[in-house]
Amino acid sequence: MKRIYLLLALPLIIFSSCKKEVTEVQQVDQAFSAVYTIEPNDWIASNGGKMQSAELEVPELDNVIYQDGAVLVFLSFSGTDYYEALPQVFEGITYGVLHSNGYVTIDMTALSGNLVDPPGENVRAKVVLIDATRLALRKDINLKDLKSVERAFNIR
């Protein structure tokens, strides 16, 4: 009989010794993307026709991403099933990108300095926004000393 009580009491003893631990929730930086269609009439000529540019309204590109994150832009022309990262040079045309709060501007110029015509077809632009946390600049760390960096950032 004593053995039965001991066997019944054993799970009670085992499970009563468990305790619930609270873990810390950490923010995870993320990346977001959207695909825009740039129509032929969206391109605006400047510099006497030597540059064409198209402006995309990207309200998610806020000051936090502008200051600490990253903006990546890729283009895909009609008839292709791939995207090219900007900046890019293709067939003598340079494609570049500028961004500011709420906007991404894609531009194109000819390497030769000649006039450049806007694309006569729709162009897809994939905009990727990467949220990030600003690194704390630590002047007390010798970045040329690996051991110092490992200790400062708790790297094992």
N, C-alpha and C positions, 0 to 999 in steps of 0.2 A: 504494500500500500504506500509506503514511504517513497518507493521508487516511482510510482505513478505521479505523486505530488511533485517530486523533483523534476520529472520529465515535463509536467505541465507548467511548472514555474520557470523552467529554463528559457523558453521563448520570451517570457515576461522580463526576465533579467536582461536578456540579449537586446531586445528592442527598446527597453527603457534607457539603455546606455547611449542610444543614438541621439544626436542633437542636430538641430537644423542650423545650417550655416547660411548667412546672408552674403551674397557675392556682390561686388561693386559693378554697376552698370556703366559701361564706357561708350562714349559716342564713337561711331565708326564713320569716317569720312567716306563719301560716296561719289560716284560719277553718274551724270545724267546726260541723255542725248535726245536730239530731235532732228528730223529730216525736213528741210525746207525746199520748196521748188522755186527756182529763179527763172522767171519767164523772160523771153528776149527783150520785151519792153521795160523790164526792171533795171536794165543796165543804164547808167548815166555817164555820158562822156565828159571828160575834163582835160585840162592841159592841151587844148586845141585838138582833141580827139586822139591824143596819144595815150590816154588812160581811160579805161572803162571800169566802173565800180557799181556794185549792188549792195544795198544795205539791208540787213535782216534785223528785224526787231526781236530781241531775245530778252524778255522781261525777267527771266530767271537768272540772268547774268547780273547779279547784284554786287554791291561793294565788297562783300566778304569774298566772293569768288574772284572779283577783279583784283583785290589786294593780295590775297593769299592762295588762291586756287590756280587753275589753269583752264585755258580755252583751246581746244583743238578743232580744226576744221578740215573736212575732207570733201572733195568734189567728185561727182559722177556725171558724165555727159550721156546724152541719149544714145542708145545702142550699146552701152557697156553695162556690165554687171559687176563692176568693182569701183572702189573709191580710191582717189589719190590724195595723200596728205599734203596740206599746204604748209609752207611755200613749196612751189613746184615750177619747173620750167618744162614746157611741152611744145614742141614744134615752133620754137623761137618766141613763145609767149611766156612771160613770167606771171604766175598767179600768187598773190600775197593776201594777207589777212591782217586786219587791225580790229581791236575790240575795245569797247568802253562800257560803262554801266548801261545795260539794257540793249546794246547794239553790237553787231558783228558786221564789218564791212569787208567784202571780198573785192580785190582789184586785179586788173590785168593790164599789162603793158607789153609792148614789143621790145625784144632785146635790141633790135636795130634802131630803136627810137622813132620808127615810123608810126603812122596812124594805125590804130587797132580797131577792128570791128567787133561788136559784141557777138556772142554766140547767137546763131539763128534758131536755136532749139532750146528746150527747157534744160536746165542744169539742176541736179539735185545737190544740195549742200547739207552734209551731216555735221552738226555742231555738237561737240562733246564738252560738257562743263564738269570740271573736277573740283569738288569741294575739298579743302585741305585746312589743316591747322598750322598756323604760323610756327615755325621753329623758333625757339627761344635762343637768341644769340648769346652765347656764353663766352665772354672774353677770357674767363679764367681757365678755359680748356685749351690745351695745346693740340690743335688739329693735326699737327705733324707727328704726334705721339699716339700710336694706336692704343696702348694701354690706358692712357689718360682719357681717350674718347670712350673706350669700353667701360671704364669705371663711371664716367659722368652720365652715360646713358644706360647703365646697368645692362650691358650686352655681355652675354656669356658665350 
